[in-house]
Amino acid sequence: MEGHHESEPHFDFLNENLVVTFDISSEALQHLPIISPEDRRTGRERFAVLLGETRYEETDHAHIQIKGVYQESEGENTYGSYTEGKEQIIYDPALIRRAVRQVQKIPEYYNYHFLGDMHTHPISLIAEPSFGDLQSHLRAYKEGVVKEHEPFIFAIAGMHESGEMEYWFYRLVRTTESPSGFGYKALD
């Protein structure tokens, strides 16, 4: 989508047999969206864009480094306000591209490329993809917003029963185990 990652056009991110590992910088960790008490009450989902770089370790292994997280400012509502279970987050890739380009104009963020997105589940509190999440990511591939040879990951933020935030990172993969032919695989 945005940016120029180290190119590896033969790497198919939708192939469930290929290995995709990741790490996340301490700076990015500090900016992951959280579920506030108000969000739990209202069901408002928070949305963020994951930024960083991809390295290809071998022909069957890509490593994604999440260096930053871009979130809309409070009250900005670029992506809208969403209620879990009632409305699906549908974002405008053109708006995200413009936002990423603005970030990349700052010299220290030049290599912060679009990697994917993340959102919270404030009602279910489960950090697992929903059916709506699957449909949204399938649509991104079908509409050509992302391509199988480009890194595209996503994360779900939930809350552990202890009250601690929980983050799980996934990618969409082709699978014979689903009627749609697609499913999710957690990143290593």
C-alpha positions as CSV (number, residue, x, y, z in Angstrom):
1,M,0.0,0.0,0.0
2,E,2.3,2.9,1.2
3,G,6.0,3.1,1.2
4,H,8.8,1.0,-0.3
5,H,9.6,-2.0,1.8
6,E,12.6,-4.1,1.0
7,S,11.0,-5.8,-2.0
8,E,10.4,-9.6,-2.2
9,P,7.7,-10.0,-4.8
10,H,7.8,-13.8,-4.6
11,F,6.8,-13.9,-0.9
12,D,3.1,-14.7,-0.6
13,F,1.8,-13.3,2.7
14,L,-1.4,-15.3,2.2
15,N,0.4,-18.6,2.2
16,E,-0.1,-20.2,5.6
17,N,3.0,-22.3,5.3
18,L,5.4,-19.4,5.1
19,V,6.7,-18.0,8.4
20,V,6.0,-14.4,9.4
21,T,7.6,-13.2,12.7
22,F,7.5,-9.8,14.2
23,D,8.8,-7.6,16.9
24,I,7.5,-4.3,18.2
25,S,9.6,-1.4,19.4
26,S,9.2,-0.1,23.0
27,E,8.1,3.3,21.5
28,A,5.3,1.6,19.5
29,L,4.2,-0.4,22.6
30,Q,3.6,2.8,24.4
31,H,1.1,3.9,21.7
32,L,-1.0,0.9,21.3
33,P,-4.7,1.6,21.8
34,I,-6.2,0.8,25.1
35,I,-9.8,0.0,26.2
36,S,-10.9,2.8,28.6
37,P,-13.7,2.4,31.2
38,E,-15.7,4.8,28.9
39,D,-15.1,2.5,25.9
40,R,-16.3,-0.5,27.9
41,R,-19.5,1.4,28.8
42,T,-20.2,2.7,25.3
43,G,-18.6,-0.1,23.2
44,R,-16.5,2.5,21.2
45,E,-13.7,0.7,19.3
46,R,-10.3,2.4,18.8
47,F,-8.5,2.1,15.5
48,A,-4.8,2.6,14.8
49,V,-2.3,2.1,11.9
50,L,0.8,-0.1,12.4
51,L,4.0,1.4,10.8
52,G,7.4,-0.1,10.3
53,E,9.6,-2.2,8.0
54,T,9.7,-5.8,6.6
55,R,12.9,-7.9,6.2
56,Y,13.0,-11.1,4.2
57,E,15.2,-13.6,6.1
58,E,14.8,-16.5,3.7
59,T,12.5,-17.3,0.8
60,D,10.0,-18.7,3.3
61,H,10.4,-16.2,6.2
62,A,9.6,-12.5,6.5
63,H,10.2,-10.5,9.7
64,I,8.1,-7.5,10.4
65,Q,9.3,-4.8,12.7
66,I,6.6,-2.5,14.1
67,K,8.3,0.8,14.8
68,G,5.3,3.0,15.3
69,V,1.6,3.3,15.8
70,Y,-0.5,6.1,14.2
71,Q,-3.8,6.9,15.9
72,E,-6.3,9.6,15.2
73,S,-6.4,12.4,17.9
74,E,-9.2,12.4,20.4
75,G,-12.2,13.9,18.7
76,E,-10.6,13.7,15.2
77,N,-12.9,10.8,14.1
78,T,-11.1,10.5,10.7
79,Y,-12.1,6.9,10.7
80,G,-15.4,7.4,12.6
81,S,-16.6,6.2,15.9
82,Y,-17.6,2.5,16.0
83,T,-19.5,0.4,18.4
84,E,-18.4,-3.2,18.7
85,G,-21.1,-5.6,17.4
86,K,-23.1,-2.8,15.8
87,E,-20.9,-1.1,13.3
88,Q,-17.9,-2.4,11.5
89,I,-14.7,-0.3,11.1
90,I,-14.6,0.6,7.4
91,Y,-11.7,2.9,6.7
92,D,-10.6,4.9,3.7
93,P,-7.2,3.7,2.4
94,A,-6.6,7.0,0.7
95,L,-6.9,8.8,4.1
96,I,-4.4,6.4,5.6
97,R,-2.0,6.8,2.7
98,R,-2.1,10.6,3.2
99,A,-1.6,10.2,6.9
100,V,1.4,7.9,6.4
101,R,3.0,10.3,3.8
102,Q,2.7,13.1,6.4
103,V,4.4,11.0,9.0
104,Q,7.2,10.0,6.5
105,K,8.0,13.7,5.8
106,I,9.5,13.8,9.3
107,P,13.1,12.6,8.7
108,E,13.3,10.2,11.6
109,Y,10.1,8.5,10.4
110,Y,11.0,8.2,6.7
111,N,11.2,4.3,6.9
112,Y,7.9,4.0,8.8
113,H,5.8,2.2,6.1
114,F,2.2,0.9,6.3
115,L,2.1,-2.6,7.8
116,G,-1.5,-3.0,8.7
117,D,-4.0,-1.9,11.3
118,M,-5.3,-2.7,14.8
119,H,-8.5,-2.1,16.7
120,T,-10.0,-2.8,20.1
121,H,-12.8,-5.1,21.2
122,P,-14.3,-3.1,24.2
123,I,-17.4,-5.3,24.7
124,S,-16.3,-8.9,24.1
125,L,-12.8,-8.0,25.4
126,I,-11.5,-10.9,23.3
127,A,-8.4,-10.3,21.3
128,E,-9.5,-12.6,18.5
129,P,-10.7,-11.7,15.0
130,S,-14.5,-11.6,14.5
131,F,-16.3,-12.6,11.3
132,G,-16.6,-8.9,10.5
133,D,-12.8,-8.5,10.8
134,L,-12.4,-11.4,8.3
135,Q,-14.8,-9.7,5.8
136,S,-13.1,-6.4,6.2
137,H,-9.6,-7.8,5.4
138,L,-10.9,-10.0,2.5
139,R,-12.4,-6.8,1.0
140,A,-9.1,-5.0,1.3
141,Y,-7.5,-7.8,-0.8
142,K,-10.3,-8.1,-3.3
143,E,-10.4,-4.3,-3.9
144,G,-6.6,-4.3,-4.4
145,V,-6.0,-2.1,-1.4
146,V,-3.3,-4.6,-0.3
147,K,-1.7,-7.3,-2.4
148,E,-0.5,-10.8,-1.4
149,H,3.2,-9.9,-1.8
150,E,2.9,-6.9,0.5
151,P,3.0,-7.2,4.2
152,F,-0.5,-6.7,5.7
153,I,-0.9,-7.6,9.4
154,F,-3.5,-6.6,11.9
155,A,-3.9,-6.7,15.7
156,I,-6.8,-7.0,18.0
157,A,-6.7,-5.5,21.5
158,G,-8.7,-7.1,24.2
159,M,-8.6,-7.2,28.0
160,H,-7.5,-10.2,30.1
161,E,-9.8,-11.1,33.1
162,S,-7.0,-9.6,35.3
163,G,-7.8,-6.2,33.7
164,E,-4.5,-6.1,31.8
165,M,-4.6,-5.2,28.1
166,E,-3.9,-8.1,25.7
167,Y,-2.7,-7.7,22.1
168,W,-2.7,-10.4,19.4
169,F,-1.2,-10.0,16.0
170,Y,-2.4,-11.8,12.9
171,R,-2.3,-12.1,9.2
172,L,-4.9,-13.3,6.7
173,V,-4.1,-16.7,5.1
174,R,-5.6,-19.0,2.5
175,T,-6.9,-22.2,4.2
176,T,-9.0,-25.2,3.2
177,E,-10.5,-25.2,6.8
178,S,-12.9,-22.3,6.1
179,P,-15.9,-22.0,3.8
180,S,-14.5,-18.6,2.5
181,G,-11.1,-20.2,1.8
182,F,-9.5,-17.7,4.2
183,G,-8.7,-17.6,7.9
184,Y,-6.3,-16.0,10.3
185,K,-2.9,-17.1,11.5
186,A,-1.2,-15.6,14.6
187,L,2.2,-14.1,13.9
188,D,5.2,-15.8,15.5
